[in-house]
């Protein structure tokens, strides 16, 4: 069988991303499981695993990767670095017609590149097959606890990015000493499950929604809320999950009843713009609105959480929001403000662990259909561009790709 060369490309976006598609140990595994595959690692000074670690696991490391058949990275590849007539896998951030990446998609088509987007790799039921959501949740919840500790001068622990890996981070959680506060976590997907890992490791007890609303506790507790817990039908009757997903506009939010007893909110639920917001700016001005710290793990700017006016950064992780003026203020600057953590690239704080899990999914779920037989159509569904044109599933991007909207 012809040798297939996979190139792990150097991240070219600024600021650079330290995550990788495969760890050095996984590269060694790939070359053992698929003897016809050779992995070449493009030289990089910024990866969370250095060049020598890859060499120790029998990956060739060199500057030039233009002889590779498949090129894999994490973030968008700068247009000037694209190599024509290749297969690329990365997060292109084009499938929602993101304006900043319109030129990238046009260049991919022009250069006859086959673009497979990790975000579009889904099973036959439409479930994503590879994602960093769990680590967004783990780090987002950690940052939420860190921010609460900072605001109220309760404890000091290292930032997540100062931890070597997820195990190191979980040891750091032992430093947390919280009063009897109440914490809400929204969502039930990968993000929420990751956040629950952090909360459970921190020794914070989970309670049910009814007890959370009505009982007093002598210890910190958290509740996990699903859509049914804080939405009601406008016309009355029982919550219907299928209806809510199809027609979220038929529902109102009753989240305010939870906000009246909550100190820290961790927002991890997917939000449909047609659905009601969790709460409004006017709700935040109510004297009984109690939430003082919000970790918006989803980071939907001007989305379901009105205080998320912008994304924060790993270097500058929190800001304050003044609901009276609807404005962003300096972090921890006024007790009347709400402190917000809204980092939009949370898994980057634990790049080694996040990369290990991501690479595991790629090996177990994607490599075989990519390299041999795509019997279930996984690669076909995840391919945005092939043979110099958009694929049928992504025809809706036509005006965007041809530059008609911006």
N, C-alpha and C positions, 0 to 999 in steps of 0.2 A: 504493500500500500504506500502511496506517495506520502512523504513526510509533510505534515502540516506545521507551519511555524506560527506560534502565538507570541505576539509582542506585548509586553506590559509597558505601556507608554508613560513617559514622564508627564506629570500634571502641569499644564501650561497656564491654567487660569490664575488670576490674581484676585485675592490672596490665594496661595497654593493650598491644595488639599493634600493631607498627609496619608489618607487612606489608600488602600491598594485592592485590586480585584482578588489577588491570591497572596497568601503569606509564603515565605520561603519554603516551609515544610509542605505546604499544599502544592507548590510547584514540583517538588520532588515526587509527591503522590501522583500528580497528573501524568508525569513522564513515565511512571511505573505502570499506571492503569491503562494509559493510552500510548503504547510503544511507538506509534507513528507520529506522536506529537513532540515537538521541541519548543520549549519556552525560552524566549529571549527577553531579558530585562533591560530596558533602556536606562542608562546611567541617570541617577537622580540624587541630589543632595538633601532632599526634603522629605522623602518617604519615611514612614514610621518604622519600616524595616530598611536597614542600609544595604548598600550594594554587596558588601562582604557577606552579610547573612544569606543573600540569595546565592552567592557563589558557593558557600558552604553546603548548600542543598542542590548543587549540580545545575544551577541555572547559568546560562551564558549571560554575562553583563557587558553591554557595549553601547556606544553612542548611537549607532545607526541601526534603525529597525525597518528600513524601507523594503527589505527582502522578506518580511513577514507576510503571511496570508491574512491573519486576523490580528487586529490591534485593539487592545482592551485598556480602558482607563476608568476613571470615576466621573469627574465633572466634564463640562463641555470642552471640546478641543478648540483652541483658537483657530480661526479660519486659515491663517498663514501657515499653520503647522499640519493641516490636513494633507494626506498623501492620496493621490487619485487612485481609483480602481481597487480599493481595499475594502474589506469588511471591518466595520468598527462597532464596538459595544461600549456605550457610556450613557450617562444620564444627559440627554440633550436638552431637556426643558424646553421642548418645542410643541408638545402635543396639546397644550392649552393656548397656543398661539402667543407665547411670551414674546413681547416686542424686542427684547434685548437679544434674542437668538434667531431673529428672522434671517439675518445675513448668513448665519451658520447653516440653516436648512437649505438656503439657496445654493450655498457653496457645496454642500454635500451632493445635491442633485447635479450640479454643474460638473463635479469631479467624478461622477459615476461611482459614487461610494454606496455600498450597502450599509445602511444604518440600522442597527438593532438597538433599541432603547430598553434598558433594564426595567424602566417603569412600565413598559408595555408587555413584558414577558408574563403572560397569564395562563392559567390552566383553562380547561374547557368551561369552567363555571365562572370565569372572570376574576379569579383570585390571583393576586400578584404572587410570583414565585420566588423573587429575590427582592429584598428591601432592607433598609437600615432602621425600620421603625422601632424595633425593640430597643435599640441603643439610644434612639431619640428619647424614648420614654425613661430609660434608666438614668440618663444624664439630665433630662429635663426635670424629673422629680428631685434628683440630687441638688440641682441648682435652685429649685424652689425652696428646699429645706435650708440650703446655704443662705439664700436671700432673706429668709425669715430670721435666721440666726443673726445675720448682719444687721438687719433693721432694728431688732430689739435687743442687740448686744447680749445674746444668750450663750453663744458658744463660737468657737473658731475651728474651722476645718479647711483643709486644702481645697483649692479649686479642682474640678474634675480633671482638667487637662494636666494637672501636676501629678496625677496618679498614673502609675505605670500601665495598669490594665484594670479590668473590671473587678478582679479580686482585690486589688489594692484599694480601689474605690469603696468596696463593701466593708473593708476594714476601717476606713475613715468614718463610715456611718456610725461607728460605735461612739464617736465623740458627741453625738447629738444628745442634747438635754432639753427637751421641750416641756413647757407647761401643759396644762390640760386644754389644748387647742383642738379645734375641729377642722379637718382637711377634706375637701372634695376632690375626687378624681373623676373626670368625665371620659366616657369611651369604653370600648370593649375589644378593640383590635390590638395589633402589635404594639402600638405606642402605649396604650393603657396597661397592657400586660408587663411591659418593661418598667413602667412607673410603679406598678404594684410590687415588682421585685425590690425596688429601692425602698419603698415604704415598709414592706415586710421585713427586710433586712435591718432597717432602722428600729425595728421593734414596735412599730405603731400598729395598734390593733384595728382591724377592719370591723365595722358594724353595719347593720342594715339601715336602709333609708328612714324607716319609721323611728327607730331608736335614735338615729342621728338627729332627726328633727325635734324629737320630744323629750329626750333624756339628757340628764347632766352626767358628765363623766369626770372622774378624778385623774384621768390620764389622757394623753393625746390619742385621738382616734381619727380614722378616715372612713369615708364611704365611697363606693364606686357607683356612679350613676349612669344608667343607660337612658336612651331617648324617652322611654316610657315613663321614667321617673319625674321628668320635668316638662312634659308636653301634654296638653289636653286638646281634644277636638273642639273647634269653635262652635259646632252645632250640637255638642254633647255626645254622650255615648262613650264606649270603650276605646282605648288606644289600639290602633291597628297598625302593626309594624309595616306591612306591605303597603298600605295606603300612605303611611307617613313617608316612606322612601319615594313613592311615586308622586305624591301630592303634599309635600310638607307645608304648603301655604294654607292647608285646611286646619292647621294646628297653631295654638298659642303656647308661648313659654310661661311656665309658672316657677321658673328657677328662683325668682326673688324670695320665695319662702325659705329656700336653702341659704341664700345669701344673708339672710337675717340671723343665721346661727353659725356662720362659717368664718374662719380666720384666714385660711389659706386655700386658694383655688388652683388646681392643676388641670388645665384644659387639654385633654388628649383625644377628644372626639372629632371625627370628620364632620365638617359643617357644609351643608348644601346652601348656597346663597339664597335659595328660595325658601329656606326654613327660617323660622323666627330666630332672632339673636338670643343669646343666653339672658342678657339683661341690657338695658339701655343706659346711656349717660345720665338720664333723668333718674333712673333707679339708683345710680351711684350717689346721687345727691340726697337721697332719703336719709334721715337720721338713723334709721334702723338697718341701713346697709353696712354690714360688719366687715366684709373682706378687706384686708389691708395689704396682702401680698398675692400676686397672680403670677403663676408660671404658665404662660401660654405656650405649651409645647408644640401645638399645631402652627403657631405663628401666622395666623390668617390676618393680615393687615386690613384694618377696617372691616373685620369679619364679625364673628359671633361675640367677641369680647371687645367692647368699645374702647378700652384703654390701650389696645394694641395699635398704636398710631404708626409704629415703625418697628423694624427688626432691631434687636440689640445684637451685640457681637461677643465673641468669646473674650476679647480683650476688655470690652466695656459691657458687661453682661446685663446690667439692670438700669432702669430709669424710673422716675416717678411720673405719675399721671395726675393732673389736677382736673377733676371732673367739673369744677366750677367754671373753668375757662377752656375746657376741652384741649388742654395743651400738655406737651411733654416738658418735664422739669428735671433738674438734677436729682440723682438718686439720693434717697434718705434726707431730703432737704426740708420736709414739712410733715408733721404728724397727721395733717388732714389729707395728704396725698396718698395714692395707692402705688405701691412699688411693683414694677412689672419686669419679669424676665421673659424675653421673647427672642431668644437666639434661634436663627433659622438654619444652622448647620450643627446641631447638637452632637451627632455621632462623631464629628471631627475631634471632640474632646477626648474620646477614647479610641483613637484610630487603630491600635493593634487589635483590641478585642472585637471592635465593630468589623474590621476587615476579615478577621478569622471566621466570624459567623457568616458574613456575606460570601466569602470564598467557598465555605462549606456548602451553602445552597447552590452556588454556581456549579460546583463539581457534581453534586448529587442530583441536580434537577435540570441543568442547562447544557452541560458539556456534551453529553451523548447525543441529544438532538442537534446540537450545533455542529458536531464533528462527524456524525455518522448518519442516523436516520431520524428525521423529524416526523415520525409517524403520527404524533398527536397534534401537529401543527403549532407547537409552542413557538418555534423560531419564526414561522410564517406570521403568526399573530403579532409578534414583537418587532417585526421589520417595518420601519417607517418608509424607507427609500430602498429601491432595488432597480437595477438596470436603468439608471438615470432618470427615474421618475418615482412619484409617490405610489405606494401600494394601495390597493382598493380600499382597505380599512381606514386609510388616512387621507383619502381623497378630500375630506372636509378641510384639509389644510391648504387646498389649492390656492385660494386667494392670498393667504399668508405667505406661501412659498414663492408666489410670483410677484409679491411686493405690492399687492393692491390695497393693503390696509396699514400703511405706515411706512 
